Amino acid sequence: MAVRAAKVQDAAAICDIWNSVIRDTLVTFTTEEKHPQAIAALIKNAPNPFFVAADPSCGVVGFATYGPFRSGPGYAFCKEHSIMLHPSARGQGIGHRLMDALENAARTQKVHSLIAGISGQNPGAVAFHRSLGFSDAGCVKQAGFKHGQWIDLILMQKIIGQPH
């Protein structure tokens, strides 16, 4: 299993993983599916890293990236990340490898803090982030509404850089 920078050609596979999570779970609050053209543009033009885990026999099985946490120059060194794995890739250490790559890239870009915004319906993601050294930063009750129910937003944080 190789963790590498995403390529434009990976966009459809990334969409397949992301869209199944959007359609079928409460793991993400979004209800709008991703389109390969938009993901390809994100990979090609974004200033932030975008990594995939790729298996030579079955292709892309996961991805990780980050973007702004909030707008405004004071938040420039704080980023919110996304990580998603195909169900067949979970529990094999692939998520840890993707996050290692993402954290290393973040340090290179002088990111100070990574934020995880986790659905309250995803306790596995909370445990995963704790195993990576993230700590609890708060909970926004009933922050999202999807599939007819209110969902809490759990915020976790990991300080990865030194003060500027």
Secondary structure, DSSP 4 states (H G I P E B T S, - for coil): -EEEE--GGGHHHHHHHHHHHHHH-SSSS--SPP-HHHHHHHHHH-SS-EEEEEETTTEEEEEEEEEESSSSGGGTTEEEEEEEE-GGGTTSSHHHHHHHHHHHHHHHTT--EEEEEEETT-HHHHHHHHHTT-EEEEEEEEEEEETTEEEEEEEEEEE-S---
